[in-house]
Amino acid sequence: MASNLSQPDTVQLCYENVNRSCIKSPYSPASRVVLYAVFGFGSLLAIFGNFLVMTSVLHFKQLHSPANFLIASLACADFLVGVTVMPFSMVRSVESCWYFGARFCALHSSCDVAFCYSSLFHLCFISIDRYIAVTDPLVYPTKFTVSVSGVCISISWILPMVYSGAVFFTGVSDDGMEELVSALNCIGGCQIVVNQEWVLIIVLVFFIPSLIMVILNGKFFFFVAKQQALKLENTGSKAESESYKSRVAERERKAAKTLGVTVVAFMISWLPYTVDILIDAFMGFITPAYIYEICCWGAYYNSAMNPLIYASLVWESREGYFKWGTF
C-alpha cells in the first residue's frame, strides 16, 4: 500500500535478493488482521450467499422461471467474483505484493473485469424485468419469456468477456504507454495499465447500464406513487376488494424498495471505482495504491451484497413452499 500509519526504517521488498523486485509497504500486524477479516468476510459472503441463491433456483421447481434464471445467472457471476477474484485480491491488498506470478496476474485481472461487469449487466436486465413485471403485468409473461431471458444472460456474459479478453490478452490496451508500463513493471506487482481509449469504453459500459437503472427506478417510483393515489381515491369498496388492493399495494411497495436498494447499493459500490480509473487514465496514474484498493473492494462488495438484497426482499414463504420474484 502507498500509505501506512507507521513506515519501516528499511525498505522491504516483495522478493528479497531478487533484481527489480517491487517495494513492499506492509501494514502493522493488527491492521493486517483487521483487513484480512473484513476482506475475507466479503469473500465468504459472496461465495456462500450466491451459492445458496443458485442452488435454490435449480433445486425448487417452483422457482423455475425466466426472471429467476436471470437472477441465478447474476448469482453465478457474483459467486465467481468471490471464488476467483476476491481471495487473491485480498492477499494483494493486505500484503501490497502479488505472489501468484505474472501469467496469473493477467488471468486474475481478466476474471476481475469479466465477472464484475457481467454482474453489472445482470443488474441492469433485472431492473428492466422488474419494471415491466409491475408496470405491465398482463403482458409481462409474453414479453419476458425463457428465450428473452436467455438473450439477456448471453449478453451479460459475452460482452464483458470479449472486452476483458481484448484488454488483457491482446496487448492493445497499453498502446502508446510502453514507457509507463516498463516503469511500473516489477517482480511482485500486478498493475494493469489501460490507455485512455479503453478506459473510456469501460466507463461507458458502466454509465449506460447505470443510467438505465436510475431512469427505470425513477419512473417506477412515480408509477407506484400514482397507483397508490388512485387506490386511495377509490376507497369505500367491498372488504374483499380492499384486502386485494392492500396486497397489491404491498407488493408494489416491496418492488419499489427492491429496485431502490439495488440501485443505491450499486452506485455506492461502483461509482468510486469508475471515477478513479477515469482520473488515473487522464492524470497519469496518480491515485495512491490504497485508494485504488478501497475502490476495488467497494465494487467487490457489491457481489457480496446482491444475494442479501434479493434474499431479504424477494423471498417469501407461502403455502409451504418458497416463491421467488413475487413482489
DOTORNU-854628 format. One record per residue (C-alpha): residue in three letters; x, y negated, z. Coordinates in steps of 0.05 Angstrom, whole numbers. Layout:
N
<site residuo="ALA" X="X" Y="Y" Z="Z"/>
...
***
This chain:
327
<site residuo="MET" X="0" Y="0" Z="0"/>
<site residuo="ALA" X="22" Y="-70" Z="-12"/>
<site residuo="SER" X="8" Y="-99" Z="57"/>
<site residuo="ASN" X="12" Y="-70" Z="126"/>
<site residuo="LEU" X="9" Y="-95" Z="197"/>
<site residuo="SER" X="80" Y="-72" Z="210"/>
<site residuo="GLN" X="135" Y="-67" Z="158"/>
<site residuo="PRO" X="191" Y="-17" Z="166"/>
<site residuo="ASP" X="262" Y="-42" Z="176"/>
<site residuo="THR" X="289" Y="1" Z="120"/>
<site residuo="VAL" X="259" Y="13" Z="52"/>
<site residuo="GLN" X="225" Y="81" Z="46"/>
<site residuo="LEU" X="218" Y="117" Z="-19"/>
<site residuo="CYS" X="166" Y="166" Z="-43"/>
<site residuo="TYR" X="221" Y="214" Z="-62"/>
<site residuo="GLU" X="286" Y="205" Z="-23"/>
<site residuo="ASN" X="351" Y="213" Z="-63"/>
<site residuo="VAL" X="313" Y="210" Z="-129"/>
<site residuo="ASN" X="330" Y="157" Z="-180"/>
<site residuo="ARG" X="274" Y="109" Z="-198"/>
<site residuo="SER" X="230" Y="132" Z="-140"/>
<site residuo="CYS" X="172" Y="87" Z="-122"/>
<site residuo="ILE" X="176" Y="48" Z="-57"/>
<site residuo="LYS" X="133" Y="75" Z="-2"/>
<site residuo="SER" X="92" Y="28" Z="42"/>
<site residuo="PRO" X="65" Y="74" Z="96"/>
<site residuo="TYR" X="12" Y="57" Z="148"/>
<site residuo="SER" X="22" Y="68" Z="222"/>
<site residuo="PRO" X="3" Y="138" Z="247"/>
<site residuo="ALA" X="-61" Y="112" Z="279"/>
<site residuo="SER" X="-82" Y="75" Z="216"/>
<site residuo="ARG" X="-69" Y="137" Z="174"/>
<site residuo="VAL" X="-113" Y="180" Z="218"/>
<site residuo="VAL" X="-170" Y="129" Z="212"/>
<site residuo="LEU" X="-162" Y="123" Z="137"/>
<site residuo="TYR" X="-160" Y="199" Z="127"/>
<site residuo="ALA" X="-223" Y="205" Z="169"/>
<site residuo="VAL" X="-260" Y="152" Z="130"/>
<site residuo="PHE" X="-239" Y="176" Z="61"/>
<site residuo="GLY" X="-246" Y="249" Z="80"/>
<site residuo="PHE" X="-316" Y="238" Z="106"/>
<site residuo="GLY" X="-335" Y="205" Z="40"/>
<site residuo="SER" X="-307" Y="263" Z="0"/>
<site residuo="LEU" X="-343" Y="315" Z="42"/>
<site residuo="LEU" X="-408" Y="276" Z="38"/>
<site residuo="ALA" X="-402" Y="272" Z="-38"/>
<site residuo="ILE" X="-387" Y="347" Z="-44"/>
<site residuo="PHE" X="-439" Y="377" Z="3"/>
<site residuo="GLY" X="-494" Y="325" Z="-7"/>
<site residuo="ASN" X="-493" Y="332" Z="-82"/>
<site residuo="PHE" X="-483" Y="407" Z="-79"/>
<site residuo="LEU" X="-547" Y="411" Z="-38"/>
<site residuo="VAL" X="-585" Y="370" Z="-90"/>
<site residuo="MET" X="-561" Y="413" Z="-148"/>
<site residuo="THR" X="-576" Y="480" Z="-115"/>
<site residuo="SER" X="-644" Y="455" Z="-91"/>
<site residuo="VAL" X="-666" Y="435" Z="-161"/>
<site residuo="LEU" X="-641" Y="500" Z="-190"/>
<site residuo="HIS" X="-670" Y="544" Z="-135"/>
<site residuo="PHE" X="-740" Y="516" Z="-126"/>
<site residuo="LYS" X="-783" Y="527" Z="-188"/>
<site residuo="GLN" X="-829" Y="471" Z="-164"/>
<site residuo="LEU" X="-771" Y="423" Z="-175"/>
<site residuo="HIS" X="-760" Y="443" Z="-248"/>
<site residuo="SER" X="-780" Y="381" Z="-286"/>
<site residuo="PRO" X="-746" Y="334" Z="-337"/>
<site residuo="ALA" X="-736" Y="280" Z="-285"/>
<site residuo="ASN" X="-706" Y="328" Z="-234"/>
<site residuo="PHE" X="-658" Y="357" Z="-285"/>
<site residuo="LEU" X="-632" Y="286" Z="-296"/>
<site residuo="ILE" X="-624" Y="278" Z="-221"/>
<site residuo="ALA" X="-589" Y="346" Z="-216"/>
<site residuo="SER" X="-541" Y="324" Z="-271"/>
<site residuo="LEU" X="-527" Y="260" Z="-232"/>
<site residuo="ALA" X="-512" Y="303" Z="-172"/>
<site residuo="CYS" X="-464" Y="345" Z="-214"/>
<site residuo="ALA" X="-425" Y="283" Z="-236"/>
<site residuo="ASP" X="-421" Y="257" Z="-164"/>
<site residuo="PHE" X="-402" Y="327" Z="-140"/>
<site residuo="LEU" X="-344" Y="328" Z="-189"/>
<site residuo="VAL" X="-322" Y="260" Z="-164"/>
<site residuo="GLY" X="-319" Y="289" Z="-94"/>
<site residuo="VAL" X="-281" Y="352" Z="-116"/>
<site residuo="THR" X="-233" Y="329" Z="-169"/>
<site residuo="VAL" X="-222" Y="255" Z="-154"/>
<site residuo="MET" X="-232" Y="234" Z="-82"/>
<site residuo="PRO" X="-185" Y="284" Z="-47"/>
<site residuo="PHE" X="-125" Y="265" Z="-90"/>
<site residuo="SER" X="-142" Y="191" Z="-87"/>
<site residuo="MET" X="-145" Y="197" Z="-12"/>
<site residuo="VAL" X="-73" Y="220" Z="-9"/>
<site residuo="ARG" X="-51" Y="166" Z="-57"/>
<site residuo="SER" X="-87" Y="112" Z="-18"/>
<site residuo="VAL" X="-61" Y="131" Z="50"/>
<site residuo="GLU" X="10" Y="153" Z="32"/>
<site residuo="SER" X="18" Y="99" Z="-22"/>
<site residuo="CYS" X="52" Y="153" Z="-65"/>
<site residuo="TRP" X="30" Y="203" Z="-118"/>
<site residuo="TYR" X="57" Y="272" Z="-102"/>
<site residuo="PHE" X="19" Y="312" Z="-156"/>
<site residuo="GLY" X="61" Y="299" Z="-218"/>
<site residuo="ALA" X="56" Y="253" Z="-278"/>
<site residuo="ARG" X="13" Y="300" Z="-321"/>
<site residuo="PHE" X="-38" Y="310" Z="-267"/>
<site residuo="CYS" X="-39" Y="234" Z="-257"/>
<site residuo="ALA" X="-66" Y="226" Z="-327"/>
<site residuo="LEU" X="-117" Y="282" Z="-317"/>
<site residuo="HIS" X="-138" Y="254" Z="-250"/>
<site residuo="SER" X="-147" Y="184" Z="-279"/>
<site residuo="SER" X="-187" Y="213" Z="-337"/>
<site residuo="CYS" X="-233" Y="251" Z="-290"/>
<site residuo="ASP" X="-240" Y="189" Z="-247"/>
<site residuo="VAL" X="-266" Y="146" Z="-304"/>
<site residuo="ALA" X="-307" Y="201" Z="-337"/>
<site residuo="PHE" X="-345" Y="226" Z="-276"/>
<site residuo="CYS" X="-354" Y="158" Z="-243"/>
<site residuo="TYR" X="-382" Y="126" Z="-306"/>
<site residuo="SER" X="-424" Y="187" Z="-320"/>
<site residuo="SER" X="-456" Y="175" Z="-252"/>
<site residuo="LEU" X="-468" Y="103" Z="-273"/>
<site residuo="PHE" X="-504" Y="123" Z="-337"/>
<site residuo="HIS" X="-546" Y="174" Z="-300"/>
<site residuo="LEU" X="-569" Y="120" Z="-251"/>
<site residuo="CYS" X="-590" Y="75" Z="-309"/>
<site residuo="PHE" X="-631" Y="130" Z="-341"/>
<site residuo="ILE" X="-663" Y="149" Z="-275"/>
<site residuo="SER" X="-684" Y="76" Z="-265"/>
<site residuo="ILE" X="-716" Y="77" Z="-334"/>
<site residuo="ASP" X="-751" Y="143" Z="-319"/>
<site residuo="ARG" X="-779" Y="119" Z="-252"/>
<site residuo="TYR" X="-802" Y="53" Z="-282"/>
<site residuo="ILE" X="-842" Y="89" Z="-336"/>
<site residuo="ALA" X="-868" Y="141" Z="-288"/>
<site residuo="VAL" X="-901" Y="89" Z="-243"/>
<site residuo="THR" X="-920" Y="34" Z="-292"/>
<site residuo="ASP" X="-948" Y="80" Z="-345"/>
<site residuo="PRO" X="-965" Y="146" Z="-310"/>
<site residuo="LEU" X="-1017" Y="171" Z="-360"/>
<site residuo="VAL" X="-969" Y="174" Z="-419"/>
<site residuo="TYR" X="-906" Y="188" Z="-378"/>
<site residuo="PRO" X="-909" Y="264" Z="-387"/>
<site residuo="THR" X="-909" Y="255" Z="-463"/>
<site residuo="LYS" X="-853" Y="204" Z="-462"/>
<site residuo="PHE" X="-803" Y="236" Z="-415"/>
<site residuo="THR" X="-800" Y="308" Z="-438"/>
<site residuo="VAL" X="-747" Y="361" Z="-429"/>
<site residuo="SER" X="-715" Y="342" Z="-496"/>
<site residuo="VAL" X="-713" Y="268" Z="-477"/>
<site residuo="SER" X="-682" Y="287" Z="-410"/>
<site residuo="GLY" X="-631" Y="329" Z="-448"/>
<site residuo="VAL" X="-613" Y="270" Z="-493"/>
<site residuo="CYS" X="-604" Y="224" Z="-432"/>
<site residuo="ILE" X="-560" Y="276" Z="-398"/>
<site residuo="SER" X="-518" Y="286" Z="-461"/>
<site residuo="ILE" X="-507" Y="211" Z="-469"/>
<site residuo="SER" X="-489" Y="205" Z="-396"/>
<site residuo="TRP" X="-434" Y="257" Z="-403"/>
<site residuo="ILE" X="-408" Y="248" Z="-474"/>
<site residuo="LEU" X="-396" Y="172" Z="-476"/>
<site residuo="PRO" X="-354" Y="168" Z="-411"/>
<site residuo="MET" X="-314" Y="229" Z="-432"/>
<site residuo="VAL" X="-299" Y="201" Z="-501"/>
<site residuo="TYR" X="-277" Y="135" Z="-470"/>
<site residuo="SER" X="-233" Y="167" Z="-417"/>
<site residuo="GLY" X="-202" Y="213" Z="-468"/>
<site residuo="ALA" X="-186" Y="154" Z="-513"/>
<site residuo="VAL" X="-157" Y="114" Z="-457"/>
<site residuo="PHE" X="-114" Y="165" Z="-422"/>
<site residuo="PHE" X="-93" Y="216" Z="-475"/>
<site residuo="THR" X="-83" Y="177" Z="-540"/>
<site residuo="GLY" X="-38" Y="121" Z="-513"/>
<site residuo="VAL" X="-77" Y="66" Z="-549"/>
<site residuo="SER" X="-98" Y="34" Z="-483"/>
<site residuo="ASP" X="-28" Y="6" Z="-469"/>
<site residuo="ASP" X="-13" Y="-21" Z="-538"/>
<site residuo="GLY" X="24" Y="-86" Z="-532"/>
<site residuo="MET" X="41" Y="-73" Z="-459"/>
<site residuo="GLU" X="100" Y="-28" Z="-466"/>
<site residuo="GLU" X="147" Y="-72" Z="-425"/>
<site residuo="LEU" X="98" Y="-76" Z="-367"/>
<site residuo="VAL" X="87" Y="-1" Z="-369"/>
<site residuo="SER" X="162" Y="11" Z="-367"/>
<site residuo="ALA" X="170" Y="-37" Z="-308"/>
<site residuo="LEU" X="114" Y="-4" Z="-269"/>
<site residuo="ASN" X="135" Y="67" Z="-285"/>
<site residuo="CYS" X="169" Y="100" Z="-226"/>
<site residuo="ILE" X="170" Y="170" Z="-196"/>
<site residuo="GLY" X="116" Y="177" Z="-145"/>
<site residuo="GLY" X="68" Y="127" Z="-175"/>
<site residuo="CYS" X="2" Y="136" Z="-212"/>
<site residuo="GLN" X="-17" Y="69" Z="-241"/>
<site residuo="ILE" X="-51" Y="69" Z="-308"/>
<site residuo="VAL" X="-43" Y="4" Z="-347"/>
<site residuo="VAL" X="-101" Y="-12" Z="-394"/>
<site residuo="ASN" X="-98" Y="-71" Z="-442"/>
<site residuo="GLN" X="-149" Y="-126" Z="-447"/>
<site residuo="GLU" X="-189" Y="-97" Z="-505"/>
<site residuo="TRP" X="-202" Y="-31" Z="-470"/>
<site residuo="VAL" X="-217" Y="-65" Z="-404"/>
<site residuo="LEU" X="-270" Y="-107" Z="-439"/>
<site residuo="ILE" X="-301" Y="-43" Z="-464"/>
<site residuo="ILE" X="-305" Y="-13" Z="-395"/>
<site residuo="VAL" X="-333" Y="-78" Z="-367"/>
<site residuo="LEU" X="-388" Y="-76" Z="-419"/>
<site residuo="VAL" X="-400" Y="-3" Z="-401"/>
<site residuo="PHE" X="-413" Y="-27" Z="-330"/>
<site residuo="PHE" X="-453" Y="-91" Z="-344"/>
<site residuo="ILE" X="-501" Y="-64" Z="-396"/>
<site residuo="PRO" X="-530" Y="-8" Z="-352"/>
<site residuo="SER" X="-527" Y="-55" Z="-292"/>
<site residuo="LEU" X="-567" Y="-108" Z="-330"/>
<site residuo="ILE" X="-619" Y="-56" Z="-350"/>
<site residuo="MET" X="-625" Y="-32" Z="-278"/>
<site residuo="VAL" X="-633" Y="-103" Z="-250"/>
<site residuo="ILE" X="-685" Y="-123" Z="-302"/>
<site residuo="LEU" X="-726" Y="-60" Z="-292"/>
<site residuo="ASN" X="-722" Y="-68" Z="-217"/>
<site residuo="GLY" X="-747" Y="-139" Z="-221"/>
<site residuo="LYS" X="-804" Y="-121" Z="-268"/>
<site residuo="PHE" X="-821" Y="-61" Z="-224"/>
<site residuo="PHE" X="-827" Y="-103" Z="-161"/>
<site residuo="PHE" X="-872" Y="-152" Z="-199"/>
<site residuo="PHE" X="-915" Y="-95" Z="-224"/>
<site residuo="VAL" X="-923" Y="-65" Z="-154"/>
<site residuo="ALA" X="-940" Y="-133" Z="-124"/>
<site residuo="LYS" X="-992" Y="-144" Z="-178"/>
<site residuo="GLN" X="-1023" Y="-75" Z="-167"/>
<site residuo="GLN" X="-1026" Y="-87" Z="-92"/>
<site residuo="ALA" X="-1061" Y="-154" Z="-103"/>
<site residuo="LEU" X="-1113" Y="-122" Z="-148"/>
<site residuo="LYS" X="-1127" Y="-68" Z="-96"/>
<site residuo="LEU" X="-1138" Y="-120" Z="-42"/>
<site residuo="GLU" X="-1189" Y="-155" Z="-87"/>
<site residuo="ASN" X="-1228" Y="-91" Z="-97"/>
<site residuo="THR" X="-1237" Y="-74" Z="-24"/>
<site residuo="GLY" X="-1304" Y="-50" Z="2"/>
<site residuo="SER" X="-1308" Y="13" Z="-40"/>
<site residuo="LYS" X="-1323" Y="82" Z="-13"/>
<site residuo="ALA" X="-1278" Y="111" Z="42"/>
<site residuo="GLU" X="-1254" Y="165" Z="-4"/>
<site residuo="SER" X="-1234" Y="115" Z="-57"/>
<site residuo="GLU" X="-1199" Y="72" Z="-5"/>
<site residuo="SER" X="-1160" Y="133" Z="20"/>
<site residuo="TYR" X="-1138" Y="148" Z="-50"/>
<site residuo="LYS" X="-1117" Y="76" Z="-63"/>
<site residuo="SER" X="-1078" Y="76" Z="2"/>
<site residuo="ARG" X="-1039" Y="139" Z="-20"/>
<site residuo="VAL" X="-1025" Y="108" Z="-89"/>
<site residuo="ALA" X="-1002" Y="43" Z="-57"/>
<site residuo="GLU" X="-955" Y="81" Z="-11"/>
<site residuo="ARG" X="-924" Y="119" Z="-69"/>
<site residuo="GLU" X="-914" Y="54" Z="-107"/>
<site residuo="ARG" X="-881" Y="21" Z="-47"/>
<site residuo="LYS" X="-836" Y="81" Z="-39"/>
<site residuo="ALA" X="-817" Y="79" Z="-113"/>
<site residuo="ALA" X="-801" Y="5" Z="-108"/>
<site residuo="LYS" X="-759" Y="18" Z="-46"/>
<site residuo="THR" X="-722" Y="74" Z="-80"/>
<site residuo="LEU" X="-704" Y="32" Z="-141"/>
<site residuo="GLY" X="-686" Y="-28" Z="-97"/>
<site residuo="VAL" X="-639" Y="12" Z="-52"/>
<site residuo="THR" X="-608" Y="47" Z="-112"/>
<site residuo="VAL" X="-593" Y="-18" Z="-149"/>
<site residuo="VAL" X="-567" Y="-55" Z="-87"/>
<site residuo="ALA" X="-522" Y="3" Z="-67"/>
<site residuo="PHE" X="-497" Y="10" Z="-138"/>
<site residuo="MET" X="-480" Y="-64" Z="-146"/>
<site residuo="ILE" X="-445" Y="-68" Z="-78"/>
<site residuo="SER" X="-403" Y="-7" Z="-95"/>
<site residuo="TRP" X="-385" Y="-22" Z="-167"/>
<site residuo="LEU" X="-382" Y="-98" Z="-176"/>
<site residuo="PRO" X="-317" Y="-110" Z="-136"/>
<site residuo="TYR" X="-280" Y="-56" Z="-175"/>
<site residuo="THR" X="-304" Y="-82" Z="-243"/>
<site residuo="VAL" X="-285" Y="-154" Z="-225"/>
<site residuo="ASP" X="-217" Y="-130" Z="-200"/>
<site residuo="ILE" X="-197" Y="-93" Z="-263"/>
<site residuo="LEU" X="-221" Y="-151" Z="-305"/>
<site residuo="ILE" X="-178" Y="-200" Z="-265"/>
<site residuo="ASP" X="-118" Y="-154" Z="-269"/>
<site residuo="ALA" X="-122" Y="-145" Z="-344"/>
<site residuo="PHE" X="-122" Y="-220" Z="-357"/>
<site residuo="MET" X="-78" Y="-244" Z="-299"/>
<site residuo="GLY" X="-20" Y="-196" Z="-305"/>
<site residuo="PHE" X="-40" Y="-143" Z="-253"/>
<site residuo="ILE" X="-33" Y="-190" Z="-194"/>
<site residuo="THR" X="-81" Y="-153" Z="-147"/>
<site residuo="PRO" X="-46" Y="-123" Z="-86"/>
<site residuo="ALA" X="-48" Y="-48" Z="-83"/>
<site residuo="TYR" X="-90" Y="-44" Z="-20"/>
<site residuo="ILE" X="-144" Y="-89" Z="-51"/>
<site residuo="TYR" X="-147" Y="-44" Z="-112"/>
<site residuo="GLU" X="-154" Y="17" Z="-68"/>
<site residuo="ILE" X="-211" Y="-15" Z="-29"/>
<site residuo="CYS" X="-247" Y="-30" Z="-93"/>
<site residuo="CYS" X="-236" Y="41" Z="-119"/>
<site residuo="TRP" X="-264" Y="72" Z="-55"/>
<site residuo="GLY" X="-324" Y="27" Z="-58"/>
<site residuo="ALA" X="-341" Y="58" Z="-126"/>
<site residuo="TYR" X="-325" Y="128" Z="-100"/>
<site residuo="TYR" X="-372" Y="119" Z="-41"/>
<site residuo="ASN" X="-429" Y="107" Z="-89"/>
<site residuo="SER" X="-424" Y="180" Z="-107"/>
<site residuo="ALA" X="-429" Y="198" Z="-34"/>
<site residuo="MET" X="-489" Y="152" Z="-21"/>
<site residuo="ASN" X="-531" Y="174" Z="-81"/>
<site residuo="PRO" X="-554" Y="241" Z="-51"/>
<site residuo="LEU" X="-571" Y="205" Z="15"/>
<site residuo="ILE" X="-614" Y="154" Z="-22"/>
<site residuo="TYR" X="-653" Y="206" Z="-61"/>
<site residuo="ALA" X="-657" Y="257" Z="-4"/>
<site residuo="SER" X="-687" Y="206" Z="44"/>
<site residuo="LEU" X="-735" Y="171" Z="-4"/>
<site residuo="VAL" X="-754" Y="224" Z="-55"/>
<site residuo="TRP" X="-761" Y="290" Z="-18"/>
<site residuo="GLU" X="-829" Y="304" Z="13"/>
<site residuo="SER" X="-854" Y="368" Z="45"/>
<site residuo="ARG" X="-925" Y="382" Z="24"/>
<site residuo="GLU" X="-967" Y="445" Z="26"/>
<site residuo="GLY" X="-909" Y="488" Z="48"/>
<site residuo="TYR" X="-860" Y="471" Z="-7"/>
<site residuo="PHE" X="-816" Y="414" Z="-29"/>
<site residuo="LYS" X="-836" Y="365" Z="-83"/>
<site residuo="TRP" X="-782" Y="324" Z="-116"/>
<site residuo="GLY" X="-792" Y="260" Z="-153"/>
<site residuo="THR" X="-863" Y="246" Z="-128"/>
<site residuo="PHE" X="-869" Y="173" Z="-108"/>
***
